[in-house]
Amino acid sequence: MTKNEVIALLQRYEDQLCTPEERVFLQNWYLDQSKKNASLTLSENFLIDKEASLRLILYPRARHRISTLKRSVYLYKKYSRIVNTALFIICLSVSFLLYRSMGGDGRAVVPGGYRAMLTLPEGGTINLVDAGNGVIATDGAMKIRKVNNELLFEIIDSQKIYRERGQGEYKIETPNGGQYAVVLPDHSKVWLNAGSTISFPVDFTAADRRLQLNGEAYFEVFKDKLHAFRVRTKMQNVEVLGTHFNISSYADEAVTKTTLLQGTVQVVPLTSASGHAPTENLRVLAPNEEAVLTPNAFYVKKVDPADAIAWKDGLFTFTDQPLEEVMAEIGRWYDVNISYGDGQLKEEKFTASFSKYTSMTTVLKILESTGAVYGENGDVPVKKEDIHFRMEGRELKVYR
């Protein structure tokens, strides 16, 4: 990146024309550079000039900016050699950091956002990012509205829905780096995490309320004693009447977790051969319990349910979780691939909590600061070699 390109990028920020990715990059870079360069033995005047530039980038509407710019021009003339040398270094640094922050496809590695695709029963699709607020689809029986970052299904002709039983389904899908909220026709609400899909039939409310899930979703089920609410995943059926719960069941993960916050749910594993749920293996969960289902085990444990739904509230919260599970969540949200220099790293345990909207640069620092794990040598804690993380394109490498 040339000096002129750097100046153009800074001007775009000042004019409020930067993309979200460029704005996050500039702000994080300036904060990072201000920390790294705090001990430079440059003149006091140059340090003042650097701080003035920082204020201009972080607070472009500060009242002092005009006088700051005048002082900067004077200082530039007085210390032109130092300033030009420093600017050259900045140009190289910005170029390098922009390269590091971009994936192999040229996209910056940034946190996810509200993104989803709606597929209608007849096969048409609607990108919810592009759709405006208001009614986005209607077929005489169902009206679908988008309100900010929520999708609302409203029944306008229940008799027509009953007549059209078995005639297609609705599907809502979030990509990696996406999430969305959906209000179902029965007024139940579902929050979809990244890389997840729910689908339900046109006649969702005609009999039992049936829904298919692949990925992770949090449910607040509208209470209806006459119509059970059933969620099917690749490994289990969950049945409720009215309750709040979370299910994590990704196709590429061997573990399915069902966490209950309120009410009661019944979890029944599916047999791999028939796809049916044998009732003798069911578990009934009470609040603050989690059913864990793997190909070889099925058990219930006590948990803090707030950890399970932290993603819905804009947080990553990991409590003594295997690194493989931690990185799977981060990879889906930031839409990056994860690779390991040593397969044993996947079993290391991590505990951390931070915003889902943290920049990738900061995420890597947090992970490294919590990656100094300890083993046991008899009764003596032994510090293992630190775990490190490095972005290369859209691949996040984990190694010792």
N, C-alpha and C positions, 0 to 999 in steps of 0.2 A: 504494500500500500504506500503510495507516494505522499509527500507532505500535503499536496493540494487535496488529495482524497481524504486525508485525515481532517483537514480544515473543513471540507465539504460535509463530512459526517457530523462534525461538531456544529456546523451551521444548521444542518437539518434538525439537530436536537433543539437548538435555540428557537427554530421556527416551528417546532412541534410537528415536524414531518417524519420523524423517525418511526420505524416499525417498532412494535413491542420488543422484538428480539434485539434491535439495535440499541434501544433505550436501556434495557436491562444490562446489556453488555457494557455500555459506556459507564453507567453508574457503578457497576461492580468493579470494573477495571480501575476507575479513578480511586475508589475507596481502597482497593488492593494496592495500587501504586503509592498512595499517600502513606500507607503503613510501611511499605518496603523502603521508601526513600526518606523516612523520617530522620535518619542519621546522616544524610549526605552533608559533606562539609562545604556547601555552597554559601555564597554571601547571604546575609539576612534579607537583603532586598530581593534576591531571587526567590527565596523561600516565601516571602510575602506574595510575590507574583504568582508562584505556583499555587498558593492557597487561594488567591483571587480567581485563578482559572478554575479551580475546583468548585468554588462557590458559584461561578457562572454556569457550570455544567449541572450541578445538583440543584441549584436554586435560581433558575434563569430569570425570575421576576423580582429578584431582590432589588431594593431601592438603590443600593450602593453600586450597582453594576457599571454605571456610566463613569463615575470617578475611578473605579477599579480599572476600567479599560484605558483611561487616560494615563494612569500611573503605570500600567503594563507597557504602553507604548514607550514611555520615558525609560523604563527599566530595560526594555528590549534594546533600545539604542545604546544604552550605557553598557550592557552586558551581552552584546549581540553574539559574540563567539560562544559564550557559555550557553545562551539560549538556543542557538542553532544546533550546537552539539546535542543538547538535551532533547530538542525537537526531533533530531535524527534518530536518537535512541527510542523516543516515543513512537515514531513511525514504524520502526522495526518491531517494537513490542506489540503495537496494535495489530500489525500484519500477522504476527505469529499467533497472537491470542484469537484473532478472528478466524485464522485457519484452524486452531485447536477447537474453537467453539462451534465450528461447522461440521456437519456430517459429510460422508462421502457423496451424498446427493446434493450438497450445497445448502441444506437446511440447517439453521442454528439449532443446537440442542437446548431446548427451553422446556419449562414445565408445561403440562397439558392444560386443557381448558374444556369448555362446553362444546362438544362435537358429537354428532350422532347421525345415523341414517334411518329413515322410516321406510319400510317396505309394505305396500298395501296388498290386500288379498288378490287383486287382479295382476300383481307383479310390478306395478309402477313403484318408483322410489323417489323419495324427497330428501335432499340434503338439508338437515335442520340448521346448519350454519348459514346457508344461503336464504332460507325461508324467513320472511318477515313475520312480525307478530300478527295474530288474528287467525281466522279459519284457513287452514292449508289443505284440507281435504274433506269431502262429504260424499256419502253414497245414498242418502235418503234414510238410512237406518242409524248411521253413526256420523257424528261431526267431530273433527279433530282440529284442535286449536293449539297454536304455539303462543305461550305467554312468557317472554324473556327466555329463560333457560329451562322451561318445563313444557312437556307435551301433555295435553289434556284430551281424554276421550270422553265424549258426551253422547249418551243414547238419545236419539230423537224419535225412534219408532221401535219399541220393544217387540211388537208383533212381527215386524219384518225381520228382526234379528232371529226370532224363534223360527220363522219359516226358512231362513237361510242357514240352518244348522248344517255344519259339515262343509260349508262352501268357502274354504280358505282361512287364512290367518293373518294377523298383523305381526310385524317383526320390527323391533327397535334394536339397533346395533351401535355400540360405541367402538371406535378404533383404539389402538394403542395411543395414549396421549389424549383420550377423551373421557367425558363423563356426562350423565344427563339424568334428569328426574322425569318420571312419568306418572300421571294420575290415570289409573285404569277406569274402565266403564263402571265398576262397582264402587268407586271413590277410594279404593285402596291406592297407596302411593308407593312407588318403587324408585330407588336411587340406583343407577347403574354405574359401576366402576369401570375403569379403562379396560378395553379389550373384552367386552361382555355383550351378550345377546339375550333378550327375552322375546318369546313369541307366545301368542295366545289366539284362540279361535275367534271367528266372528261372533259366535254365539256364547261368548265368555260367561255371560250372566244367565243363560237359559237354564242351566242345571248347576252342577258343581263348577266352581271357578278354577279352571285348569290353566297352568302356565308352565312353559319350558324355559330353563335357565342354563346358559353356558357362560361361565365366568363368575363374577361376584356382584351381588345386589343386596341392598338393605330394604326390608319390607315393613310398611306400617299398614296392616290389613284391616279393612273396614269390617266391623263385626256384623255377621249375618248368620244366625243360627240355622237357617234353612238351606244355606248353600256353603258347603265346605270350601276352603281355599287350599288348592293343592299345587305344589311346586315340584317339578320333576327335573333332576339333573342326570348326568351320565351314570351316577352310582346310587342314587337314592330317590325316594319320594318323601316329601314333607307335607303334612296335613295340619291345618289350623282352622279355627273359626274366626278369631279376631285377636291379633297380637302383633308385637314388634320383634323382628328377628333378622339376622344376617346370614347369608349363605355364600361361601366361597367355593366354587367348583369349576376350575379352569380345565379345559381339555388336555393341556400339556402338563398338568400337575397330578400326582398320584393321590393327593390328600384332598378330601372334601370336608369342610368345617361348617357346622350349623350352630350359630350362637344366639341364645334367647335373651331378650331384654325384658319383655313383658308378656304375661299370659302363659299359654301352654302350647307346645308343638309336639307332634309325633313324627319321629324319624324312622324310616324303614329302608334298609339297604335293598338294592335290586340284585337279583341273582344274575350273574353274567350270562348264563346259558339262556334263560327264558325272558329276561327283562322284567320279570314280575317281582313283587315285593312280598316275601314270606313274612307273615305277621308275627311269627314266633321270635323274630330277631329285632322287633321294634324297640325303640327307646323313647320314653316320654321325658321331655326336658322341662325343668323348672327355670325361672329367671336366674341369670348369672351362671348358667351351665352351657357347655359346648359339647356337641357330639362330633367326634373325630372318626372319619371313615377312610380306611386305606384298603388296598387289595387283600391285606392280611389281618386287619384288626378293625374293631368297632368298639369305641368306648366313650364314656362321658366324663368330663372333668369340670371343676369349678374354675371360672375365669372372671376377669374384669371385662364386662361387655363393651365398655368404652373403648378399649383397645381395638376391638373388632370393627367398630364403626367410625374410627377416627378419620378414615379416608373420606367419609361423607362430609365431615366437618372441616375439611381442608388440611388435615394433618397426616403425617406418617408417624405411627407410634409402634415401636418394636420393643417387646419385653422378653429378653432371653430367647430370641428367635434364631433359628439357623440362618446363616448368611445366604444360603440359596433362596430361602423364602423372602428375605429382605431385598435381595437384588432382583428377584422376579417382579416384585411390586414396583420398584424404582424403574426397572427396564420398561415395564408397560406404560408407566405414567410419562416418562421422558422419551418413549419410543426409541430405545436404544437396545442393541444386542449385548448380552453379557457373556464373557468368556473367562475361564479360570486357568491360571498357570499351574495350579495344583488342585486336583479334584477333592482333596481332603479339606480344602478351605470351605467347601459348601456346608460342612457340619459345624463350623465355628459359630458361637452364639453372640448375638449383638443385642444391645439395649440402647435405644436412642429415640428421640422425639423431635420433629421439626416440621415446618410448614411445607405443604406440597408445592408451594409456589416459590420455593427457594431456588436460586440459580444453581446450575449443575456444578459450577466451580465451588460454591459453598457446600453443596451436598458432599462432594468428594473430600473436602476438608473435615466435615463432620464425621464421615465414615472412617477416615484415617485416624481421627482423634479418639474414636471409640473402638478402633480395631486392635488396640494393644491388649490382646487377650492373655489370660493367665491359665496355666495348667497346674497340676498338682504333682509333687514329688514327695510322696508320703504326706506329712503334715505341713510341708513347706511350699508356699506358692512359688511357682517358677514362671517368670515372664517369657512368653513365646516371642518369636520374631514378629514385628509389626506387619499388618496387612496393608497393602498399598493399592491404589486405584488410579487408572490412567485412561483418558479418552483418546481414541484414535478413530477419527471419522465418526461413525455412529456405533462404534464398538467400545464398550466399557470393559477394560481388562482388569482383572483382580489377581494379585500376585503377592508373594512375600518378598 
